[in-house]
Amino acid sequence: QPQLVESGGGLVQPGGSLRLSCVFSEFTMAIGWVRQAPGKEREGVACIDRSGGSTNYSDSAKGRFTISRDHAKRTVYLQMNSLTPEDTSVYYCAAKQTPWCGSTYDMAYWGKGTLVTVSS
């Protein structure tokens, strides 16, 4: 079972940027970022396929977030720009059982999450 370990969360001011990293233990399929704010349902944010050539974003992430993949480092990144307090959540790195992202965030494997707080 692949393991995923997130890092890079923290406190950032509104309008700021943050880059999350997810190191995975073996060659996995498509990998995505899913977030969950207190009292809210989980929300898929971004996904990248196994090859790194195809990506999906939620409407809230489009134009502000960028997901990328470094195969040599076994790492997936989520670059987040123009952050707002509404982006405050625990961000989970998760892997699918397919090499493609598809239209849903039905993830099979999950990291423990990293907290992102956007506040002045």
Phi and psi in degrees as GROMACS dihedral restraints (atoms count N, CA, C in turn):
[ dihedral_restraints ]
;  ai    aj    ak    al  type     phi  dphi    fc
    3     4     5     6     1   -66.6    20    10
    4     5     6     7     1   147.6    20    10
    6     7     8     9     1  -110.7    20    10
    7     8     9    10     1   141.8    20    10
    9    10    11    12     1  -127.1    20    10
   10    11    12    13     1   131.2    20    10
   12    13    14    15     1  -127.0    20    10
   13    14    15    16     1   118.4    20    10
   15    16    17    18     1   -91.4    20    10
   16    17    18    19     1   155.0    20    10
   18    19    20    21     1  -155.9    20    10
   19    20    21    22     1   166.6    20    10
   21    22    23    24     1   106.2    20    10
   22    23    24    25     1    -5.4    20    10
   24    25    26    27     1   -71.1    20    10
   25    26    27    28     1   170.0    20    10
   27    28    29    30     1   160.7    20    10
   28    29    30    31     1  -165.4    20    10
   30    31    32    33     1   -98.6    20    10
   31    32    33    34     1   131.0    20    10
   33    34    35    36     1  -140.2    20    10
   34    35    36    37     1   149.2    20    10
   36    37    38    39     1   -79.7    20    10
   37    38    39    40     1   154.3    20    10
   39    40    41    42     1   -54.6    20    10
   40    41    42    43     1   137.3    20    10
   42    43    44    45     1    88.9    20    10
   43    44    45    46     1    -8.7    20    10
   45    46    47    48     1   -84.2    20    10
   46    47    48    49     1  -176.7    20    10
   48    49    50    51     1  -128.2    20    10
   49    50    51    52     1   157.8    20    10
   51    52    53    54     1  -154.0    20    10
   52    53    54    55     1   145.3    20    10
   54    55    56    57     1  -120.1    20    10
   55    56    57    58     1   121.9    20    10
   57    58    59    60     1   -94.3    20    10
   58    59    60    61     1   146.8    20    10
   60    61    62    63     1  -124.3    20    10
   61    62    63    64     1   147.8    20    10
   63    64    65    66     1  -135.0    20    10
   64    65    66    67     1   112.1    20    10
   66    67    68    69     1   -95.6    20    10
   67    68    69    70     1   128.6    20    10
   69    70    71    72     1  -114.4    20    10
   70    71    72    73     1   150.9    20    10
   72    73    74    75     1   -82.5    20    10
   73    74    75    76     1   -20.6    20    10
   75    76    77    78     1  -152.3    20    10
   76    77    78    79     1   173.8    20    10
   78    79    80    81     1   -70.9    20    10
   79    80    81    82     1   107.5    20    10
   81    82    83    84     1  -104.7    20    10
   82    83    84    85     1  -177.7    20    10
   84    85    86    87     1   -86.6    20    10
   85    86    87    88     1  -144.3    20    10
   87    88    89    90     1   -64.1    20    10
   88    89    90    91     1   145.1    20    10
   90    91    92    93     1  -127.3    20    10
   91    92    93    94     1   141.5    20    10
   93    94    95    96     1  -138.4    20    10
   94    95    96    97     1   172.9    20    10
   96    97    98    99     1  -116.2    20    10
   97    98    99   100     1   130.6    20    10
   99   100   101   102     1  -127.0    20    10
  100   101   102   103     1   137.1    20    10
  102   103   104   105     1  -120.8    20    10
  103   104   105   106     1   156.6    20    10
  105   106   107   108     1  -143.8    20    10
  106   107   108   109     1   118.8    20    10
  108   109   110   111     1   -90.5    20    10
  109   110   111   112     1   156.7    20    10
  111   112   113   114     1   -55.6    20    10
  112   113   114   115     1   128.0    20    10
  114   115   116   117     1    76.6    20    10
  115   116   117   118     1     6.5    20    10
  117   118   119   120     1  -121.0    20    10
  118   119   120   121     1   163.1    20    10
  120   121   122   123     1   -77.1    20    10
  121   122   123   124     1   160.3    20    10
  123   124   125   126     1   -64.6    20    10
  124   125   126   127     1   144.9    20    10
  126   127   128   129     1  -132.0    20    10
  127   128   129   130     1   122.8    20    10
  129   130   131   132     1   -67.6    20    10
  130   131   132   133     1   134.2    20    10
  132   133   134   135     1  -108.2    20    10
  133   134   135   136     1   -51.1    20    10
  135   136   137   138     1  -157.7    20    10
  136   137   138   139     1   155.2    20    10
  138   139   140   141     1  -145.3    20    10
  139   140   141   142     1   146.6    20    10
  141   142   143   144     1  -132.1    20    10
  142   143   144   145     1   136.6    20    10
  144   145   146   147     1   -74.8    20    10
  145   146   147   148     1   175.8    20    10
  147   148   149   150     1   -60.8    20    10
  148   149   150   151     1   -37.9    20    10
  150   151   152   153     1   -77.5    20    10
  151   152   153   154     1   -20.7    20    10
  153   154   155   156     1    87.3    20    10
  154   155   156   157     1     2.3    20    10
  156   157   158   159     1   -90.3    20    10
  157   158   159   160     1   -10.5    20    10
  159   160   161   162     1  -134.3    20    10
  160   161   162   163     1   135.5    20    10
  162   163   164   165     1  -133.2    20    10
  163   164   165   166     1   153.4    20    10
  165   166   167   168     1  -127.2    20    10
  166   167   168   169     1   148.6    20    10
  168   169   170   171     1  -136.5    20    10
  169   170   171   172     1   149.7    20    10
  171   172   173   174     1   -73.8    20    10
  172   173   174   175     1   164.3    20    10
  174   175   176   177     1   -61.7    20    10
  175   176   177   178     1   -35.2    20    10
  177   178   179   180     1   -72.0    20    10
  178   179   180   181     1   -21.5    20    10
  180   181   182   183     1   -95.0    20    10
  181   182   183   184     1   -23.9    20    10
  183   184   185   186     1   -58.0    20    10
  184   185   186   187     1   132.2    20    10
  186   187   188   189     1    84.0    20    10
  187   188   189   190     1   -12.7    20    10
  189   190   191   192     1  -119.0    20    10
  190   191   192   193     1   -34.4    20    10
  192   193   194   195     1  -109.2    20    10
  193   194   195   196     1   148.5    20    10
  195   196   197   198     1  -134.7    20    10
  196   197   198   199     1   126.4    20    10
  198   199   200   201     1  -103.0    20    10
  199   200   201   202     1   140.1    20    10
  201   202   203   204     1  -146.8    20    10
  202   203   204   205     1   167.4    20    10
  204   205   206   207     1  -140.1    20    10
  205   206   207   208     1   132.2    20    10
  207   208   209   210     1  -114.4    20    10
  208   209   210   211     1   105.0    20    10
  210   211   212   213     1   -66.0    20    10
  211   212   213   214     1   -39.2    20    10
  213   214   215   216     1   -63.4    20    10
  214   215   216   217     1   -35.1    20    10
  216   217   218   219     1   -94.3    20    10
  217   218   219   220     1    -0.9    20    10
  219   220   221   222     1    49.2    20    10
  220   221   222   223     1    50.4    20    10
  222   223   224   225     1  -135.3    20    10
  223   224   225   226     1   138.3    20    10
  225   226   227   228     1  -113.7    20    10
  226   227   228   229     1   136.6    20    10
  228   229   230   231     1  -113.7    20    10
  229   230   231   232     1   152.2    20    10
  231   232   233   234     1  -130.0    20    10
  232   233   234   235     1   104.9    20    10
  234   235   236   237     1   -86.1    20    10
  235   236   237   238     1   121.4    20    10
  237   238   239   240     1  -117.4    20    10
  238   239   240   241     1   121.6    20    10
  240   241   242   243     1  -118.9    20    10
  241   242   243   244     1   163.9    20    10
  243   244   245   246     1    51.0    20    10
  244   245   246   247     1    48.1    20    10
  246   247   248   249     1   -69.8    20    10
  247   248   249   250     1   145.6    20    10
  249   250   251   252     1  -125.1    20    10
  250   251   252   253     1   164.1    20    10
  252   253   254   255     1   -57.0    20    10
  253   254   255   256     1   -25.7    20    10
  255   256   257   258     1   -68.9    20    10
  256   257   258   259     1   -13.2    20    10
  258   259   260   261     1   -85.6    20    10
  259   260   261   262     1    -4.7    20    10
  261   262   263   264     1   -63.0    20    10
  262   263   264   265     1   119.8    20    10
  264   265   266   267     1  -169.0    20    10
  265   266   267   268     1   169.0    20    10
  267   268   269   270     1   -87.4    20    10
  268   269   270   271     1   127.3    20    10
  270   271   272   273     1  -103.7    20    10
  271   272   273   274     1   124.3    20    10
  273   274   275   276     1  -108.4    20    10
  274   275   276   277     1   136.3    20    10
  276   277   278   279     1   -91.7    20    10
  277   278   279   280     1   135.1    20    10
  279   280   281   282     1  -145.7    20    10
  280   281   282   283     1   150.8    20    10
  282   283   284   285     1  -117.1    20    10
  283   284   285   286     1   146.7    20    10
  285   286   287   288     1   -93.5    20    10
  286   287   288   289     1   174.5    20    10
  288   289   290   291     1   -98.5    20    10
  289   290   291   292     1     5.6    20    10
  291   292   293   294     1  -120.6    20    10
  292   293   294   295     1   156.7    20    10
  294   295   296   297     1   -77.4    20    10
  295   296   297   298     1   -11.1    20    10
  297   298   299   300     1  -111.4    20    10
  298   299   300   301     1   161.3    20    10
  300   301   302   303     1   -80.6    20    10
  301   302   303   304     1   -42.3    20    10
  303   304   305   306     1    72.6    20    10
  304   305   306   307     1  -166.3    20    10
  306   307   308   309     1  -102.7    20    10
  307   308   309   310     1    -2.7    20    10
  309   310   311   312     1  -126.1    20    10
  310   311   312   313     1   161.1    20    10
  312   313   314   315     1  -104.2    20    10
  313   314   315   316     1    58.0    20    10
  315   316   317   318     1   -89.7    20    10
  316   317   318   319     1    83.3    20    10
  318   319   320   321     1   -85.4    20    10
  319   320   321   322     1   148.0    20    10
  321   322   323   324     1  -100.7    20    10
  322   323   324   325     1   -30.0    20    10
  324   325   326   327     1  -129.8    20    10
  325   326   327   328     1   140.8    20    10
  327   328   329   330     1  -131.4    20    10
  328   329   330   331     1   144.8    20    10
  330   331   332   333     1   -84.2    20    10
  331   332   333   334     1  -177.9    20    10
  333   334   335   336     1   -87.0    20    10
  334   335   336   337     1   -13.2    20    10
  336   337   338   339     1    96.2    20    10
  337   338   339   340     1   155.8    20    10
  339   340   341   342     1  -136.8    20    10
  340   341   342   343     1   136.8    20    10
  342   343   344   345     1   -87.1    20    10
  343   344   345   346     1   130.9    20    10
  345   346   347   348     1  -116.1    20    10
  346   347   348   349     1   123.5    20    10
  348   349   350   351     1  -120.8    20    10
  349   350   351   352     1   123.1    20    10
  351   352   353   354     1  -110.4    20    10
  352   353   354   355     1   110.6    20    10
  354   355   356   357     1  -159.6    20    10
  355   356   357   358     1   149.6    20    10
